[in-house]
Amino acid sequence: MSSDIRKWFMKQHDKGSGSVSKPATVVPDKPSPLSSQKPNQVQATQENSGRRKTSKYFTTSTAKEVNSEETVKEKVEAKTPPKRKTRKSNEDLPDDIKPSPAKKLHRNDDDDDEDDFVPPSKDKRSAEVKPTKKMKTGSGIQIIRSSHQVDDHLEDETNEKDSETPLKAGGRGKGGRGSGATARGRGRGGGRGGFMNFGERKDPPHKGEKEVPEGAPECLNSLTFVISGTLDSLEREEAEDLIKRHGGRVTSAVSKKTSFLLADEDVGGRKSSKAKELGIPFLTEDGLFDMIRKSKPAKTQMQEEKKKRSSEKLDKSIINKSPHKVEVKDDKAVSVGRKDAAKSVKPGISPDKRKSHSGDRSSLTWTEKYRPKLPNDIIGNQSIVKQLHDWLMTWDEHFLHAGQKGKGKKQSDSGSKKAVLLSGSPGIGKSTSAKLVSQMLGFQAIEVNASDSRGKADAKIGKGIGGSTSNSIKELVSNEIVNSSSDWSKHQKSVLIMDEVDGMSAGDRGGVADLIASIKISKIPIICICNDRYSQKLKSLVNYCLPLNYRKPTKQQMAKRLKQIADAEGLQINEVALEELAERVNGDMRMAINQLQYMSISKSAINYDDVRQRLLSSAKDEDISPFTAVDKLFGFNGGKLRMDERIDLSMSDPDLVPLIVQENYINYRPTSIGKDENGVKRMQFLARAAESIGDGDIFNVQIRRYRQWQLSQSSSFASCIIPAALMHGHRETLEPGERNFNRFGGWLGKNSTMRKNLRLLEDVHVHFLASQEAKLNRATLRVDYFTLLLKQLTYPLQMMPKEVAVQKVVEFMDAYSLTQEDFDTIVDLSKFKGHPNPMDNIQPAVKSALTKAYKQGSSSRVVRSADLITLPGLKKAPKKRIAALLEPVENGVSEENGEALAENEEENSDSEDADDVGLLGTNADQKPQLDLLTNKPKGVQVQLDLKNNGKSNVKKTPASKSRASEAADKGAQVTGSRKRKK
Ligand SMILES: Nc1ncnc2c1ncn2[C@@H]1O[C@H](COP(=O)(O)OP(=O)(O)OP(=O)(O)O)[C@@H](O)[C@H]1O
């Protein structure tokens, strides 16, 4: 169940941004001799990280002088032999490449890092590999290489099967977990952070120890980087940001377009071997820093220039924004240095748009202003647009003209559906393409927002256009005059565009059903638009439509279009920043354009950081699922979250987040405990977390029971923030076969089971009291009596011969007024995990004999509680009426009692029961008669008979005298029993 619910709660996980990290397991005892070198020296850049210099493929000082990809490549190629030599042994390596002792130590500890460093072929044996590796440290590189291979291998192939990775058992789907840990947005850094290495990449050994340089804003322009392995001082995410901030691009896989492989160690994985194969130079973190730093002198000048320019632009943009100066701006755009902009606008933005820029339409939102004018302007989904075009173009042929000849084609013919259903996420151009295609083919588009026309049309369409929208639609689609082919040439063709059809509910006065009816009779094409084609509401509609599913445009496509818009608006922003924007809005072009316009209000030059800042703050308004919230709280970066972020996360769903925390905290191995060989620290952390969750529960009770809502934050603090702060880290499975993702809180299910069990226990309790054999409370019954009752009920059935056992048990049940349900309750509530089922050793024949014997005795059973009465022919006992009958009354029962009861039986019986009664006879004189005869306080004995049985109509048997008088002697209080004198 939890997994099902999980599906619904799970949002698309962030792909690992690579920020997941692990505490550095070892700090080298001695600093490497190399690390003493100054970082700003070009040659030293490889070494000063104190880490293994990797290979000849690493750029040296030459690389730093390179300003463009080309030159770098050339230079490196010049230094690089055409074919990569196989790796030398340590002895053969030059001194600066040989691992220092400290590095060896580091290596070994890396090996302890169970995550990254196990060759794929040796999966599931990671633990065993370690000692071997340690023994082999003399030639550490190979060990490291192979282990890192896996790291890279995993990084590169997050989609690979679990079987290829050592931690399979803990597995869950593709690339999932890592992302949850990061505070970043959606779908970041593709290909990284597969669940196997979630949170398992090491922390950079010199994390935060180096000053991150600032260079000229575009100094890495046109360079593409791929990051591999752990860097020296930067987390991957930081490195990525640094590169992007300076105009560079970061991709996840090495290709011909890659300029550098950013790596501080030659991890020997797929990325590095591919880089070597393609002759792509390696670059260390220090190399990168240096490259950026180097642009600085230029930067200061450039910055000043930029400042000037931007202040000028700002002035201009302010001028431009004031309505009466619009023309000035446009003149400039055309005349002064805007040729580029004008050029770049060409393909996507049609000329009249640029014109419109200059005038009265400047108040339009950019989404309107830059709405595509031709189907070709729509970015992405061109094949879908073509399909739509073809469908619309041939519609008449298929349905109108064919209709005259042979009533059109069948709806089942998938090639000729009368309507089309465009589906896809918001803001990707569905409505736009519907309008443009219609326009292009000369159709008059009649747009209806389906969510406005929720109801069904009147049966009489005659009410017509003046009526509701639904009526108008019916009128429209069936209008003979408008569509009659004879007059066709005189009238413009129409197409009905029904937007947001998922907004009209199927259950909501038949909106969808009505739409389907309209489609069937329609004489004009209908284009339906929705976001989710798989919505339940649209289940029936899809059968009548040609489904066309829109995909999100790629970030490159979006960035290109956004660049055109930015250029047209004179906004300075580079493509990397635009790609970031495209990525952050998750393919929603409308949102991207809106965000761009919003940012342009305050700035005329926008950089990567501005985009990040803007979208981080807007991301706050997004709804996040409780699972994402817990992922973030418990993730590796959970410790780095600010307190307000933690509060936001825990309060995002104050009911469910604490439940999920409580369910999963035990699975986390906290990062903060470091190495914890005997697990004591972890236990201590768990204990503290549990205590805090307990406190949270106390708060919660105060809030719910006494409405102390002011304690909400304290409750979240105790039940989510403290446990997460203690336990955040690496999630692991505790049982074989368990899936390694956060489970839905089990409390809700358990609570429901508990309530059911309490109800059943209460039934047993009432019957038990009614028997007057004991006076006890519910807890005592459960704790002290159940074991004994169970023995009495099951042992005879296991040990004794069938007849004897059955008789003994039935007698016992009668003595304590236990029903068959009570029997089951006692058995069920006495079951414990790991203990044998008490019913296991009882033969089925014995069980059925027991049931039979119990039922046989039911007609002459002493009734002590209303719900114990069962009437023949009725499945449901009319409890209330019987209870009323059993109420003590002073005088004799009125003679109509029997009839009243019979009536009641009829009232209570469902149709099936009525049938049963019918079988038994439903005439007044055939109705079952109930006669109760006893004046004993203990209970009444009921004997039922049916008049039509041919027996005497009333049989009265006094309740077992001995027991009744015993009870009377005891003067026991009867709870739940009803006595009746007749
Ligand atoms: N593929 C695209 N190419 C160019 N511009 C686009 C594209 N998609 C969206 N836009 C921009 O976003 C605006 C809104 O697009 P549109 O209304 O067509 O989106 P939609 O997919 O129909 O969204 P919804 O599902 O919310 O109705 C357009 O005016 C246009 O400026």
The ligand as an SDF file (V2000), in Angstrom:
LIG
                    3D

 31 33  0  0  0  0  0  0  0  0999 V2000
    6.6110   26.0300  -28.1350 N   0  0  0  0  0  0  0  0  0  0  0  0
    6.5790   27.3560  -27.9940 C   0  0  0  0  0  0  0  0  0  0  0  0
    7.2600   28.1370  -28.8200 N   0  0  0  0  0  0  0  0  0  0  0  0
    7.2310   29.4570  -28.6670 C   0  0  0  0  0  0  0  0  0  0  0  0
    6.5600   30.0900  -27.7130 N   0  0  0  0  0  0  0  0  0  0  0  0
    5.8650   29.3610  -26.8590 C   0  0  0  0  0  0  0  0  0  0  0  0
    5.8430   27.9570  -26.9470 C   0  0  0  0  0  0  0  0  0  0  0  0
    5.0940   27.4750  -25.9680 N   0  0  0  0  0  0  0  0  0  0  0  0
    4.6530   28.5140  -25.2970 C   0  0  0  0  0  0  0  0  0  0  0  0
    5.0890   29.6610  -25.8160 N   0  0  0  0  0  0  0  0  0  0  0  0
    4.8260   30.9710  -25.2710 C   0  0  0  0  0  0  0  0  0  0  0  0
    3.9750   30.8000  -24.1430 O   0  0  0  0  0  0  0  0  0  0  0  0
    2.7400   31.4120  -24.3510 C   0  0  0  0  0  0  0  0  0  0  0  0
    1.6440   30.4830  -23.8940 C   0  0  0  0  0  0  0  0  0  0  0  0
    1.5760   29.3510  -24.7090 O   0  0  0  0  0  0  0  0  0  0  0  0
    0.2650   28.4700  -24.8460 P   0  0  0  0  0  0  0  0  0  0  0  0
   -0.8950   29.1690  -24.2870 O   0  0  0  0  0  0  0  0  0  0  0  0
    0.1970   27.9720  -26.2170 O   0  0  0  0  0  0  0  0  0  0  0  0
    0.6520   27.2720  -23.8950 O   0  0  0  0  0  0  0  0  0  0  0  0
   -0.2200   26.0100  -23.5650 P   0  0  0  0  0  0  0  0  0  0  0  0
    0.6480   24.8340  -23.7310 O   0  0  0  0  0  0  0  0  0  0  0  0
   -1.4760   26.0340  -24.3310 O   0  0  0  0  0  0  0  0  0  0  0  0
   -0.5010   26.2220  -22.0370 O   0  0  0  0  0  0  0  0  0  0  0  0
   -1.7960   25.7910  -21.1950 P   0  0  0  0  0  0  0  0  0  0  0  0
   -1.7480   24.3190  -21.1080 O   0  0  0  0  0  0  0  0  0  0  0  0
   -1.5690   26.4350  -19.8800 O   0  0  0  0  0  0  0  0  0  0  0  0
   -2.9580   26.3120  -21.9130 O   0  0  0  0  0  0  0  0  0  0  0  0
    2.6690   31.7380  -25.8110 C   0  0  0  0  0  0  0  0  0  0  0  0
    2.0260   32.9390  -25.9970 O   0  0  0  0  0  0  0  0  0  0  0  0
    4.1010   31.8370  -26.2380 C   0  0  0  0  0  0  0  0  0  0  0  0
    4.5380   33.1390  -26.0650 O   0  0  0  0  0  0  0  0  0  0  0  0
  1  2  1  0
  2  3  1  0
  2  7  2  0
  3  4  2  0
  4  5  1  0
  5  6  2  0
  6  7  1  0
  6 10  1  0
  7  8  1  0
  8  9  2  0
  9 10  1  0
 10 11  1  0
 11 12  1  0
 11 30  1  0
 12 13  1  0
 13 14  1  0
 13 28  1  0
 14 15  1  0
 15 16  1  0
 16 17  2  0
 16 18  1  0
 16 19  1  0
 19 20  1  0
 20 21  2  0
 20 22  1  0
 20 23  1  0
 23 24  1  0
 24 25  2  0
 24 26  1  0
 24 27  1  0
 28 29  1  0
 28 30  1  0
 30 31  1  0
M  END
$$$$
